[in-house]
Amino acid sequence: MKEENKFKRKEDFNPFFQLHDGLVREYALPFPDRTGTVKITSAGGIGIIDSINYTTTITTPWQHFNALPFVEMNFMLQGNMYQTHEGVLNRCLYGKDYHNILFNPYSNEKNELIGTGTYRMFGVHIQPEKMIALLSGYIPELAPVADKIASGTSFVMQAPQKQLTGHMRFIFDTIWQCPDSPGLRSLFIESQILSLLSLQCEVLLKPSTPVAKPVKLQASDKEKIYHARDILTARCDNPPSLAALSKLCGINEFKLKKGFKQLFENSVVAFVNEHRLNEAKRLIYEGEKNMSTIAYELGYAHPQHFQRAFKKKFGVTPGSLLK
């Protein structure tokens, strides 16, 4: 349920710890250059902000002061943005599937959406004493991190690879499908976030792999690659080959392939497949078309192929979204 928007500034999006546990609130975003919603809730010393932004034009960056000393778990689920945390991050690229654990109390934060489209940011804010207890009690490898929190020392732990597991995606897709009772809802949400923390720490503790040297992109190259993305989005049911796409956009195949991966954290093929499935999920929720029609309209040769791909990405079958 959406309520009358009481938030006038981004810095007002910190009231989840003032909510009763298990109470969920959804508001319209208070920005003039984009639309969207933000859901907030709290459960057992854990606050959640789940925001979705929709833009058709380049938007103005926004900034705010983090007045509460919480530990953040940040996940970029859709879209790309830059984030600055004074003293910790300087225009860090939050590409799709990027995630981190960050502690930077009483600091300024700045966010800049890249390009246009849909952006979903999922943030978990945990009270310091709770995070200290969790890390020191269950994850001895991260005891030094708990010590930093206890001493008020800022830090950021970034995932070595921008990749979310299927289990993590399932949590993001189902966390709001919770019981009606506030008590049970609070229990459900807290249990899901604790599972998410466990999965994220598992990724963070994995050794990092060497990062490929980025290809140098001029402003004109980026514009052509963004145009390629728009073509793929519009023609996801029957996308052009890489060779045909490079000709349409006036850029060589190598630079298109490498530059696309660099800008969007995805290969051309993976981007098309992901866009198809996200579009399928939107159409399913609209409820105006059956599964076979959706599958064929999005370019799947057989509905069974669509169902397998959907379950692999979201962890649930397409039909389960209608229940």
DRENNUTI-750371 format. One record per residue (C-alpha): residue in one letter; x, y, z. Coordinates in steps of 0.2 Angstrom, whole numbers, padded with zeros to 4 digits, always signed. Each point is the difference from the previous one (the first is absolute). Example, Ala and Ser with C-alpha at 12.3 -4.5 7.8 and 13.67 -1.06 7.14 Angstrom:
<recs>
A+0062-0022+0039/S+0006+0017-0003/
</recs>
This chain:
<recs>
M+0000+0000+0000/K+0006+0017-0005/E-0002+0014+0012/E+0000+0019-0002/N+0018+0005-0003/K+0007+0007+0016/F+0018+0001-0005/K+0006+0016-0008/R+0019-0004-0001/K+0010-0015-0002/E+0008+0003+0017/D-0017-0004+0008/F+0001-0018-0006/N+0007-0006+0017/P-0016-0003+0010/F-0001-0019+0000/F+0007-0002+0017/Q-0014+0011+0006/L-0013-0012-0007/H-0007-0014+0010/D+0008-0017-0005/G-0009-0008-0014/L-0009+0016-0006/V+0003+0003-0019/R-0002+0017-0008/E+0001+0005-0018/Y+0002+0017-0007/A+0002+0009-0016/L+0017+0007-0003/P+0001+0019+0002/F+0011+0005-0015/P-0006+0011-0014/D+0010-0009-0014/R-0005-0018+0003/T-0014-0011+0007/G+0000-0015+0011/T-0003-0007+0017/V+0009-0004+0016/K-0005-0014+0012/I+0007+0001+0018/T-0002-0012+0015/S+0009-0005+0015/A+0002-0017+0010/G+0011-0003+0015/G+0013+0014-0002/I+0000-0002-0019/G-0007+0013-0012/I-0004-0002-0019/I-0001+0013-0014/D-0005-0008-0016/S-0001+0014-0014/I-0005+0000-0018/N+0003+0015-0011/Y-0006+0002-0018/T+0008+0013-0011/T-0002+0006-0018/T+0013+0014+0001/I+0017+0003+0009/T-0004+0004+0018/T+0008+0011+0013/P+0012-0008+0013/W-0007+0000+0018/Q+0009+0000+0016/H-0003-0001+0019/F+0008-0001+0017/N+0000-0018+0008/A-0006+0005+0017/L-0001-0017+0007/P+0015-0012+0003/F-0007-0015-0008/V+0010-0014-0010/E-0007-0001-0018/M-0002-0014-0012/N-0002+0007-0017/F-0006-0009-0015/M-0002+0008-0018/L-0013-0012-0008/Q-0004+0010-0016/G+0008+0015-0009/N+0017+0008+0004/M+0004+0015+0011/Y+0015+0008+0008/Q+0001+0002+0019/T+0012+0011+0011/H+0002-0003+0018/E+0012+0013+0007/G+0017-0008+0005/V-0006-0018-0006/L-0006+0001-0018/N+0003+0012-0014/R-0013-0001-0014/C+0000-0019+0002/L-0009-0009-0014/Y-0015-0009+0006/G-0002-0011-0015/K-0015-0012-0001/D+0003-0014+0013/Y+0013+0010+0009/H-0001-0002+0019/N+0010+0005+0015/I+0000+0001+0019/L+0004+0018+0006/F+0002+0009+0016/N+0003+0019-0001/P-0010+0008+0014/Y-0004+0019+0001/S+0006+0003-0018/N-0006+0008-0016/E-0007-0011-0014/K-0002+0004-0019/N-0009-0010-0013/E-0001+0002-0019/L-0010-0011-0011/I+0008-0004-0017/G-0010+0002-0016/T-0019-0004+0000/G-0011-0014+0004/T-0005-0010+0015/Y+0011-0001+0016/R-0003-0011+0015/M+0011+0003+0016/F-0003-0012+0015/G+0008+0006+0016/V+0001-0008+0017/H+0005+0010+0015/I+0005-0009+0016/Q+0003+0007+0017/P+0018-0001+0004/E-0002-0010+0016/K-0010-0013-0010/M+0012-0001-0014/I+0015-0002+0013/A-0009-0014+0008/L-0004-0009-0016/L+0018+0001-0007/S+0009-0004+0016/G-0012-0014+0004/Y-0002-0009-0016/I+0014+0006-0012/P+0017-0001+0009/E+0009+0005-0017/L-0009+0017+0001/A+0004+0003+0019/P+0012+0014-0005/V-0015+0009-0009/A-0010-0001+0016/D+0014+0008+0009/K+0000+0014-0013/I-0019+0003+0003/A+0003+0000+0019/S+0013+0013-0002/G-0010+0011-0012/T+0013-0003-0014/S-0007+0002-0018/F+0003-0014-0013/V-0008-0007-0015/M+0001-0019-0006/Q-0004-0002-0018/A-0005-0016-0009/P+0015-0006-0010/Q-0012-0003-0015/K-0016+0009-0005/Q-0011-0016+0002/L-0015-0005+0010/T-0004-0018+0003/G-0017-0007-0004/H-0004-0002+0019/M+0003+0019+0002/R-0011+0005-0015/F-0014-0011+0007/I+0001+0010+0017/F-0001+0016-0009/D-0015-0006-0011/T-0010-0007+0015/I+0005+0010+0015/W-0017+0010-0001/Q-0010-0015-0001/C-0001-0002+0018/P-0014-0004+0013/D-0013+0012+0005/S+0003+0000+0018/P+0012+0013+0006/G+0009-0012+0011/L+0002-0014-0013/R+0004+0013-0013/S+0014+0006+0011/L+0007-0017+0003/F-0001-0004-0019/I+0009+0015-0005/E+0014-0001+0013/S+0003-0019-0004/Q+0001+0005-0019/I+0013+0014+0004/L+0010-0012+0011/S+0000-0012-0015/L+0005+0014-0012/L+0014+0005+0012/S+0007-0018+0001/L+0000-0001-0019/Q+0008+0017-0003/C+0014-0004+0013/E+0003-0017-0009/V+0003+0010-0016/L+0010+0014+0008/L+0012-0013+0008/K+0004-0008-0017/P+0017+0004-0007/S-0001+0013-0014/T+0004-0003-0018/P+0011+0011-0011/V-0010+0014-0008/A+0002+0002-0019/K+0008+0016-0006/P-0015+0012-0006/V-0001+0005-0018/K+0002+0019-0003/L-0017+0008-0005/Q-0002+0017-0006/A-0017+0009+0003/S-0005-0004-0018/D+0003-0018+0003/K-0010+0000+0016/E-0014+0008-0010/K+0000-0013-0013/I+0000-0014+0013/Y-0015+0008+0009/H-0008+0000-0017/A+0004-0018-0002/R-0008-0004+0017/D-0016+0010-0006/I-0001-0011-0016/L+0002-0016+0010/T-0014+0006+0012/A-0012+0004-0014/R+0004-0016-0010/C+0003-0013+0014/D-0012-0012-0008/N+0011-0001-0015/P+0017+0009+0003/P+0012+0004-0013/S+0017-0010-0001/L+0015+0009+0008/A+0006+0003-0018/A-0016+0008-0005/L-0002+0010+0016/S+0018+0007-0002/K-0005+0006-0018/L-0016+0008+0006/C+0009+0010+0014/G+0016+0004-0010/I+0013-0008+0012/N+0011-0015-0003/E-0005-0017+0007/F+0015-0001+0012/K-0004+0017+0008/L-0018-0004+0001/K+0002-0016+0008/K+0013+0006+0013/G-0008+0017+0003/F-0017-0008+0002/K+0006-0011+0014/Q+0010+0014+0008/L-0015+0012+0000/F-0014-0012+0005/E+0009-0014+0009/N-0007-0012-0012/S+0003-0008-0017/V-0011+0005-0014/V-0008-0018+0000/A-0002+0000+0019/F-0008+0018-0001/V-0013-0006-0012/N-0004-0015+0010/E-0002+0009+0016/H-0011+0014-0008/R-0011-0013-0008/L-0003-0008+0018/N-0002+0017+0008/E-0013+0004-0013/A-0008-0016+0002/K-0002+0002+0019/R-0008+0017-0003/L-0013-0007-0013/I-0004-0014+0012/Y-0004+0012+0014/E-0011+0010-0012/G-0010-0016-0002/E-0006+0004-0018/K+0008-0014-0009/N+0003-0018+0002/M+0017-0008+0002/S+0001-0007-0017/T-0004+0017-0008/I+0013+0008+0011/A+0013-0013-0005/Y-0003+0002-0018/E-0001+0019+0000/L+0017+0001+0008/G+0009-0012-0012/Y+0000-0017+0008/A-0003-0014-0012/H-0009-0011+0013/P-0009+0005+0016/Q+0010-0014+0009/H+0016+0009-0004/F-0007+0016+0007/Q-0005-0009+0016/R+0017-0007+0003/A+0009+0016-0003/F-0012+0009+0012/K+0002-0012+0014/K+0019+0000-0002/K+0000+0019+0002/F-0013+0004+0013/G-0001-0017+0009/V-0018-0002-0003/T-0011-0005-0014/P-0010+0013-0010/G-0016-0007+0005/S+0004+0002+0019/L-0001+0019-0002/L-0018-0001-0003/K-0004-0010+0016/
</recs>
